[in-house]
Amino acid sequence: MPVYKAPLRDMKFQLNEVFDYPGHYKRLKSGENATPDIVEAILTECARFSEEILSPLFQSGDEEGCTLKDGKVSTPKGFKEAYDLHTMGGWQGLSAPEEFGGQGLPASMGLLKQEMMGTANWSFSMYPGLSIGAMNTIYLHGNEDQKQTYLPPLTEGHWSGTMCLTEPQCGTDLGQVKTKAEPQPDGSYRITGTKIFISSGDHDLTENIVHIVLARIPGAPAGTRGISLFIVPKFLPDEKGGAGERNGVTCGSLEKKMGIKASSTCVMNFDNASGFLIGPENEGLNCMFTFMNTARIGTAVQGVGPAELSYQWALAYAKERRSMRALSGKKEPDQIADALIHHADVRRMLLTQKAIAEGGRGMLYYATRLADYMVDAHTAGDEKKVAKYDDKLGFLTPILKGFLTEMGNEAANLGMQVFGGHGYIREHGMEQIVRDARIATLYEGTTGIQALDLLGRKVLLTTQGGAVRDFTLKIANFARKNLTDKRTRPFAMELLKLCAQWNLLTVRIMLVARKDRDIVSSAAHDFLMYSGYVTMAYIWARQAATAADKLENGGDESAAFYNAKIATAEFYYKRLLPRAQAHATSMLSPTKNLMQLDADDMAFTG
Ligand SMILES: Cc1cc2nc3c(=O)[nH]c(=O)nc-3n(C[C@H](O)[C@H](O)[C@H](O)COP(=O)(O)OP(=O)(O)OC[C@H]3O[C@@H](n4cnc5c(N)ncnc54)[C@H](O)[C@@H]3O)c2cc1C
């Protein structure tokens, strides 16, 4: 099985030349230490760790999986050693505040780390990934005592974190949460209930596990307005800040699942466990939203990762495996047959993967600049700016999470297809990429829920189309500037048409929704995918424009690299972007064709 190679050339092209991260970091307070030299050193070291330590555990971790014995969960062979190296390397605290032991680097540096480590081994990256969510929640909503107690060991990586939302009866509709939190005279709470599907719920990697738990205080209002958030550590912190007395939280069983088998997914039983309220009473869901947005951007990486990994391995295979002759004549006459890569249909699959991986990477790098600005504004106590960037990021988050994870699945499947029947056989790792990637469209809010969040909440309810107007204005400004150059003109023209169409579609849905509320749900998926294709088109146009400029004026990369960028952008515009028009047609189709069939008439069996 091949190994993962971090795509550093593409990463640096996008960071330095397309999105000007060096300039961006200079403007950031948290960017003081993110000098080009430091960024380069971190990228190189992270690539090495991902390639040499994590990638070799990709397949063995899947084969062995996690085990539960005598109430203790063990991770597969090699995971503990890799996690210890991760801790020693200071990776957990890369973007965490310095006051709690972190390196205080911009949030986007954390995303770059997540991209490489997650692509090499998504299961492994789940453990530190969940901790980041817990750290952010405590940092933003915890009191001083909670921050001092939990943030240093979490930042170092000696403790890890989880998010405990889902219960057997609800995952999306968290208003149905039943877990009870009974107040105690000492100000703590007794937490009782069962949570399912809890990632990193128990494992053998850290001294302690800090669960962030949604629960209901007796007498709280029904539904989402009566849910509070609690810290429930596996071991209660002792006076010295170490892992003390065992708390009443245990792993009841491990879920048997399709992929990411080296990531423990636990049923967690809370039995009168000591918990500590975090944030205001009954505002748990609001507090959790900070957690969810960071987690959702993190999950969007799981769209790009499988696309990249599957592409790397499929490309290598397509250059070696031989089958028949190219239709335009022999390409390798000395060989028994031409390599797969000479067949147009195989190129369609490979270029689709490449367009998704590199276009998706650009979408992530574009968006995380906003996350950097938001964190900076928060540190400076500028709540107005925080809200501004939160709104901008909030609009892009469901597009990134929903669209990129769907596209990541497509790319992973195409990689398997390039391998033919061998893709279905375990030894090549291609089917594992498919299995591992599949979860990304489900957790952290399914694609359907991302779509509703985008269209229902961000576009219609809170901004009455303003979010689309603002974003398309940005795209249109870019397009207008690129109308004169003959290499970028076709992209710019297409973008201008799409900007007008995106706004028109929004207005039309808004008008229909006044009479027919179901349109919001019936149009949501198509609207999300349409938004994703247009956003990716913008990002590809930016990459092509930069490449064209560098070809003329010189850049860090070779002419072949820049020409490949322009060629891939052309492929994207001609072969993937047209799908947006099918979504545009479908989203405006009357709700009747979805709703007219009686539930009892959906199937006639027996
Ligand atoms: C491997 C794995 C790891 C996980 N890790 C965690 C974790 O660490 N912590 C945690 O708390 N949870 C975790 N989860 C749970 C995960 O977040 C939920 O499974 C997910 O949010 C979906 O919830 P559900 O399974 O209850 O599906 P449901 O909510 O029952 O949804 C079923 C289907 O109905 C659709 N649907 C639901 N409501 C609506 C609506 N109003 N309108 C339109 N469509 C709707 C959904 O899109 C979906 O397609 C994990 C799950 C898995 C499988």
The ligand as an SDF file (V2000), in Angstrom:
LIG
                    3D

 53 58  0  0  0  0  0  0  0  0999 V2000
  -18.7850    7.5160   14.1190 C   0  0  0  0  0  0  0  0  0  0  0  0
  -19.6390    8.5300   14.7750 C   0  0  0  0  0  0  0  0  0  0  0  0
  -19.0540    9.4450   15.6350 C   0  0  0  0  0  0  0  0  0  0  0  0
  -19.8450   10.3820   16.2910 C   0  0  0  0  0  0  0  0  0  0  0  0
  -19.2850   11.2050   17.2320 N   0  0  0  0  0  0  0  0  0  0  0  0
  -20.0870   11.9420   18.0340 C   0  0  0  0  0  0  0  0  0  0  0  0
  -19.5670   12.6290   19.1660 C   0  0  0  0  0  0  0  0  0  0  0  0
  -18.3710   12.6360   19.4040 O   0  0  0  0  0  0  0  0  0  0  0  0
  -20.4420   13.2750   19.9710 N   0  0  0  0  0  0  0  0  0  0  0  0
  -21.7720   13.3100   19.7270 C   0  0  0  0  0  0  0  0  0  0  0  0
  -22.5000   13.9060   20.5020 O   0  0  0  0  0  0  0  0  0  0  0  0
  -22.2980   12.6840   18.6550 N   0  0  0  0  0  0  0  0  0  0  0  0
  -21.4970   11.9990   17.8100 C   0  0  0  0  0  0  0  0  0  0  0  0
  -22.0190   11.3280   16.7330 N   0  0  0  0  0  0  0  0  0  0  0  0
  -23.4440   11.4440   16.4650 C   0  0  0  0  0  0  0  0  0  0  0  0
  -23.7360   12.2550   15.2130 C   0  0  0  0  0  0  0  0  0  0  0  0
  -23.3980   13.5920   15.4100 O   0  0  0  0  0  0  0  0  0  0  0  0
  -25.2290   12.0580   14.8800 C   0  0  0  0  0  0  0  0  0  0  0  0
  -25.3880   10.7050   14.4820 O   0  0  0  0  0  0  0  0  0  0  0  0
  -25.6900   12.9930   13.7850 C   0  0  0  0  0  0  0  0  0  0  0  0
  -25.7340   14.3110   14.2700 O   0  0  0  0  0  0  0  0  0  0  0  0
  -27.0760   12.6530   13.2460 C   0  0  0  0  0  0  0  0  0  0  0  0
  -27.9890   12.4200   14.2820 O   0  0  0  0  0  0  0  0  0  0  0  0
  -28.8760   11.0830   14.2800 P   0  0  0  0  0  0  0  0  0  0  0  0
  -27.9590    9.9390   14.0460 O   0  0  0  0  0  0  0  0  0  0  0  0
  -29.6800   11.0710   15.5030 O   0  0  0  0  0  0  0  0  0  0  0  0
  -29.7920   11.2150   13.0060 O   0  0  0  0  0  0  0  0  0  0  0  0
  -31.2570   11.8810   12.9570 P   0  0  0  0  0  0  0  0  0  0  0  0
  -31.2310   13.1640   13.6640 O   0  0  0  0  0  0  0  0  0  0  0  0
  -32.2360   10.8830   13.3850 O   0  0  0  0  0  0  0  0  0  0  0  0
  -31.3980   12.1610   11.3960 O   0  0  0  0  0  0  0  0  0  0  0  0
  -31.7520   11.1300   10.4620 C   0  0  0  0  0  0  0  0  0  0  0  0
  -31.9140   11.7440    9.0660 C   0  0  0  0  0  0  0  0  0  0  0  0
  -32.9920   12.6820    9.0920 O   0  0  0  0  0  0  0  0  0  0  0  0
  -32.5650   13.9590    8.6420 C   0  0  0  0  0  0  0  0  0  0  0  0
  -33.2480   14.9900    9.4360 N   0  0  0  0  0  0  0  0  0  0  0  0
  -33.3540   15.0560   10.7710 C   0  0  0  0  0  0  0  0  0  0  0  0
  -34.0780   16.1350   11.1370 N   0  0  0  0  0  0  0  0  0  0  0  0
  -34.4140   16.7780   10.0060 C   0  0  0  0  0  0  0  0  0  0  0  0
  -35.1390   17.9670    9.7190 C   0  0  0  0  0  0  0  0  0  0  0  0
  -35.6380   18.7270   10.6730 N   0  0  0  0  0  0  0  0  0  0  0  0
  -35.2840   18.3220    8.4210 N   0  0  0  0  0  0  0  0  0  0  0  0
  -34.7570   17.5840    7.4300 C   0  0  0  0  0  0  0  0  0  0  0  0
  -34.0600   16.4490    7.6440 N   0  0  0  0  0  0  0  0  0  0  0  0
  -33.8840   16.0570    8.9160 C   0  0  0  0  0  0  0  0  0  0  0  0
  -31.0560   13.9820    8.8380 C   0  0  0  0  0  0  0  0  0  0  0  0
  -30.4200   14.8630    7.9230 O   0  0  0  0  0  0  0  0  0  0  0  0
  -30.6980   12.5270    8.5810 C   0  0  0  0  0  0  0  0  0  0  0  0
  -30.5290   12.3240    7.2100 O   0  0  0  0  0  0  0  0  0  0  0  0
  -21.2400   10.4260   16.0370 C   0  0  0  0  0  0  0  0  0  0  0  0
  -21.8030    9.5340   15.1240 C   0  0  0  0  0  0  0  0  0  0  0  0
  -21.0270    8.5830   14.5240 C   0  0  0  0  0  0  0  0  0  0  0  0
  -21.6920    7.5980   13.6130 C   0  0  0  0  0  0  0  0  0  0  0  0
  1  2  1  0
  2  3  1  0
  2 52  2  0
  3  4  2  0
  4  5  1  0
  4 50  1  0
  5  6  2  0
  6  7  1  0
  6 13  1  0
  7  8  2  0
  7  9  1  0
  9 10  1  0
 10 11  2  0
 10 12  1  0
 12 13  2  0
 13 14  1  0
 14 15  1  0
 14 50  1  0
 15 16  1  0
 16 17  1  0
 16 18  1  0
 18 19  1  0
 18 20  1  0
 20 21  1  0
 20 22  1  0
 22 23  1  0
 23 24  1  0
 24 25  2  0
 24 26  1  0
 24 27  1  0
 27 28  1  0
 28 29  2  0
 28 30  1  0
 28 31  1  0
 31 32  1  0
 32 33  1  0
 33 34  1  0
 33 48  1  0
 34 35  1  0
 35 36  1  0
 35 46  1  0
 36 37  1  0
 36 45  1  0
 37 38  2  0
 38 39  1  0
 39 40  1  0
 39 45  2  0
 40 41  1  0
 40 42  2  0
 42 43  1  0
 43 44  2  0
 44 45  1  0
 46 47  1  0
 46 48  1  0
 48 49  1  0
 50 51  2  0
 51 52  1  0
 52 53  1  0
M  END
$$$$
